[in-house]
């Protein structure tokens, strides 16, 4: 995944950038992010149309504990997973900007504070010490081979649910390295986007292909976030980017993607924090070792909704 995260870095320090002074008479109110999800299986920057959502597959694996595992064309297999790309857009009024810090390498995690721009032309904090809001979120260094960077834990949640909302399978990976990976499909229609030379524009430059201290387990500081009009995506072939469906019976279910599930991060709007797809699972009629994966079909897409079937 070096293409995604760029060059290796050791320690990421809090970025310092100039800020513009508020206009005379302007009210310096916080500019809040708004996190929008495409249904799972959609590549970043697409609108959620099922015709565009082909970034997913069904994968049989020989090792149940493998974070990714090599997909088997035929069995015997020990587990079956549905793998999918997930993406989160920022379509709010200001950047999602988070600074993590720990005092020493003896601490396994970093505390996280959220920073806000004060007014359209106002300043933006330059690091953990000046970020305005403490959070219950934390950052953790994920050492698996397709990550090796600091994750913001609890940022997203995936579940396979019955049409009545009962969870049948829940993700094992809910930490993410956040950065600007692509422009949103409707970036030209947003009322506010970062402009070159402004404080928000400099934050966007900092977050472009942000590496989250990739290759730096000894880092003391890290920055994560998504600029307005940009999004962050994780491909379906990344470690832990899947749900186990080995024991899910044939039927119709909702695959639900939720960002900021515990609302630990302050947003402009929480009503659009989930998106879902309705899908069918059909197992072959066979006994003995698992030789053939189930047939899975995406039936319907429900952007912005937590229920779909």
C-alpha positions in Angstrom: 0.0 0.0 0.0 2.9 2.4 -0.5 1.1 3.9 -3.4 -1.6 5.2 -1.0 0.7 6.4 1.7 3.6 7.7 -0.2 7.1 7.8 1.2 8.0 6.3 4.5 8.4 8.8 7.4 9.7 8.3 10.9 8.2 10.8 13.3 5.4 13.2 12.2 5.4 16.4 14.2 2.5 18.8 14.4 2.5 20.9 11.3 2.9 24.7 11.6 1.3 27.0 9.1 0.3 30.6 8.8 -3.3 31.7 9.4 -5.3 34.5 8.0 -6.8 37.1 10.4 -10.6 37.2 10.5 -12.3 40.0 8.4 -13.3 43.1 10.3 -16.7 42.6 11.9 -16.8 38.9 11.1 -18.2 36.4 13.6 -15.6 33.8 14.3 -17.8 30.7 14.7 -16.4 27.2 14.4 -16.4 25.6 11.0 -17.6 22.1 11.5 -17.0 19.0 9.3 -19.8 16.8 8.0 -18.9 13.2 7.4 -20.7 11.5 4.5 -20.4 7.8 3.6 -20.7 6.1 0.3 -22.2 2.6 0.6 -19.4 -0.1 1.0 -18.0 -1.4 -2.2 -17.9 2.0 -3.9 -14.5 3.5 -4.9 -13.7 6.9 -3.4 -15.2 9.9 -5.2 -18.2 8.0 -6.6 -21.9 8.8 -5.9 -23.0 5.4 -4.5 -24.7 4.1 -7.6 -24.5 0.3 -7.6 -23.2 0.4 -11.1 -20.1 2.1 -9.8 -19.7 -0.2 -6.7 -17.6 -3.1 -7.9 -14.8 -2.7 -5.3 -15.8 -5.8 -3.3 -15.5 -9.6 -3.5 -16.2 -12.8 -1.6 -13.0 -14.4 -0.3 -12.5 -17.9 1.0 -9.4 -18.3 3.3 -7.5 -21.2 4.7 -6.5 -19.4 7.9 -9.2 -17.9 10.1 -6.8 -15.6 11.9 -5.1 -14.1 8.8 -5.6 -10.3 8.7 -5.9 -10.5 4.9 -5.2 -14.0 3.7 -4.9 -15.3 0.2 -8.2 -15.9 -1.4 -8.8 -19.5 -2.5 -10.4 -20.3 -5.8 -11.7 -23.5 -4.4 -11.7 -25.2 -1.0 -11.3 -26.7 1.4 -11.6 -23.4 3.3 -11.9 -22.5 7.0 -13.6 -19.1 6.6 -15.5 -16.9 4.1 -15.3 -13.1 4.1 -16.9 -10.4 2.1 -14.3 -7.7 1.4 -15.2 -4.2 0.5 -13.8 -0.7 -0.1 -15.1 2.0 2.3 -15.0 5.7 1.8 -15.9 8.8 3.9 -16.3 12.3 2.5 -16.1 15.7 4.3 -18.9 17.9 2.9 -19.1 20.2 5.9 -18.1 23.8 6.5 -14.5 23.1 7.8 -11.8 20.5 7.9 -11.9 17.4 10.1 -8.5 18.1 11.7 -7.2 15.9 14.5 -3.9 16.0 16.4 -2.6 13.0 18.4 0.2 13.1 21.0 1.8 11.0 23.7 4.5 11.9 26.2 6.8 9.0 25.6 7.1 5.7 23.6 6.2 3.9 26.8 2.6 4.9 26.2 1.0 2.5 23.6 -1.6 5.0 22.4 -1.9 8.8 21.7 -4.5 11.2 23.1 -6.5 13.0 20.3 -7.7 16.6 20.2 -10.0 18.1 17.5 -9.1 21.5 15.9 -11.5 23.9 14.2 -11.2 26.8 11.9 -12.8 30.0 13.5 -14.9 31.5 10.7 -14.4 31.3 6.9 -11.2 33.4 7.0 -10.2 32.6 10.5 -7.2 30.9 12.1 -6.7 27.1 12.5 -4.8 25.6 15.4 -1.3 24.3 14.4 -1.0 21.3 16.8 -2.2 19.3 19.8 -1.6 22.0 22.4 -3.7 24.6 20.5 -6.5 22.3 19.3 -9.7 23.4 20.9 -11.5 20.2 21.9 -10.5 17.1 23.7 -12.0 13.8 22.5 -12.4 10.3 23.8 -10.8 9.0 20.6 -7.2 7.7 20.6 -4.6 6.7 18.1 -2.8 3.3 17.9 0.1 2.1 15.7 -1.2 -0.7 13.5 1.8 -2.9 12.6 0.2 -5.2 10.0 1.9 -5.1 6.6 -0.6 -3.1 4.6 -0.9 -0.4 7.4 2.2 0.3 9.5 1.0 3.7 10.6 -1.1 5.3 13.3 -4.8 4.6 13.3 -7.6 6.8 14.6 -9.5 4.1 16.5 -13.2 3.8 16.4 -13.7 6.1 13.5 -15.7 3.7 11.4 -17.8 0.6 12.0 -19.1 -2.1 9.7 -21.8 -4.5 10.4 -23.9 -7.1 8.5 -27.4 -6.9 9.9 -30.8 -8.5 9.4 -33.5 -6.4 7.9 -34.8 -5.9 11.4 -31.4 -4.4 12.4 -29.9 -7.3 14.3 -26.1 -7.5 13.9 -24.8 -10.9 12.6 -21.2 -9.9 11.8 -19.1 -7.0 13.0 -15.7 -5.8 11.8 -12.4 -6.5 13.4 -10.8 -3.3 12.1 -12.2 0.0 13.1 -9.1 2.2 13.0 -8.1 4.3 10.1 -5.3 6.7 8.9 -7.2 9.8 7.7 -6.0 12.0 4.8 -7.2 13.6 1.6 -7.2 10.7 -1.0 -9.6 12.0 -3.6 -12.1 14.8 -4.4 -15.7 14.2 -3.6 -18.0 13.6 -6.7 -19.8 16.9 -6.0 -16.9 19.1 -4.9 -18.0 21.7 -7.4 -21.4 22.2 -5.7 -20.1 22.6 -2.1 -20.5 26.0 -0.7 -17.1 26.1 0.9 -13.8 24.4 -0.1 -10.2 25.2 0.7 -8.6 27.8 -1.4 -4.9 28.0 -2.3 -3.0 30.4 0.0 -5.6 30.4 2.8 -5.3 28.7 6.2 -7.7 25.9 5.1 -5.7 25.5 1.8 -2.5 25.0 3.8 -4.3 22.4 5.9 -5.4 20.6 2.7 -1.8 20.6 1.5 -0.8 19.0 4.8 -3.5 16.3 4.6 -2.9 15.4 0.9 -1.9 11.8 1.0 -1.2 12.0 4.7 0.9 9.1 5.9 0.0 9.2 9.7 3.6 8.5 10.6 3.9 5.5 8.3 6.8 3.4 9.5 7.1 5.5 12.7 6.1 3.3 15.7 8.2 5.6 17.9 6.3 8.8 16.8 5.1 11.1 19.6 2.8 13.3 17.5 0.6 12.5 14.5 -1.9 14.5 12.4 -5.0 13.1 10.8 -8.0 14.5 9.0 -10.0 15.2 5.8 -10.4 18.6 4.1 -13.8 19.9 2.9 -14.4 18.5 -0.6 -12.1 15.5 -0.1 -12.5 12.0 1.1 -10.6 9.0 2.6 -11.0 5.5 1.2 -9.7 2.1 2.2 -9.5 -0.6 -0.5 -11.1 -4.0 -0.1 -7.7 -5.8 -0.2 -6.3 -4.1 2.9 -5.9 -6.1 6.1 -9.1 -6.4 8.2 -11.2 -4.6 5.5 -13.8 -7.4 5.6 -16.7 -9.1 7.5 -16.7 -12.8 8.3 -19.8 -14.5 6.7 -18.8 -18.1 7.4 -21.9 -18.8 9.6 -24.3 -16.3 8.0 -27.2 -18.4 6.6 -28.7 -17.8 3.1 -30.9 -14.7 3.1 -31.1 -10.9 2.5 -29.1 -8.6 4.8 -27.9 -5.0 5.2 -24.2 -4.2 5.0 -23.9 -1.0 7.1 -21.1 1.5 7.2 -21.1 4.1 10.0 -18.6 6.8 10.6 -18.0 8.5 14.0 -20.4 5.9 15.6 -19.9 7.1 19.2 -20.0 10.8 18.2 -16.7 11.4 19.8 -15.9 13.9 17.0 -17.9 17.1 16.7 -19.8 17.4 13.4 -22.2 19.7 11.7 -24.7 16.9 11.1 -24.9 13.4 12.6 -28.0 12.2 10.6 -26.0 11.1 7.6 -23.3 9.1 9.5 -24.5 5.7 8.1 -24.9 4.3 4.6 -25.9 0.7 3.6 -26.5 -1.7 0.8 -29.0 -4.6 0.7 -27.4 -7.8 -0.4 -28.3 -11.5 -0.8 -26.3 -14.5 0.4 -27.0 -17.9 -1.2 -24.9 -20.9 -0.1 -24.4 -23.9 -2.4 -26.0 -27.2 -1.3 -23.0 -29.2 -0.2 -21.9 -31.2 2.7 -18.5 -31.8 4.3 -15.5 -29.3 3.8 -16.3 -25.8 2.5 -15.3 -26.0 -1.1 -17.4 -23.3 -2.8 -18.2 -19.7 -1.6 -21.7 -18.5 -1.3 -23.2 -16.4 -4.1 -23.4 -12.7 -2.9 -25.3 -10.1 -4.9 -25.7 -6.4 -4.1 -29.4 -5.6 -4.5 -29.9 -1.9 -3.6 -27.9 1.1 -2.4 -29.1 3.4 0.4 -26.6 6.3 0.8 -27.2 8.1 4.1 -29.4 5.4 5.6 -28.7 2.7 8.1 -31.3 0.3 6.8 -31.8 -0.8 3.2 -33.4 -4.2 2.8 
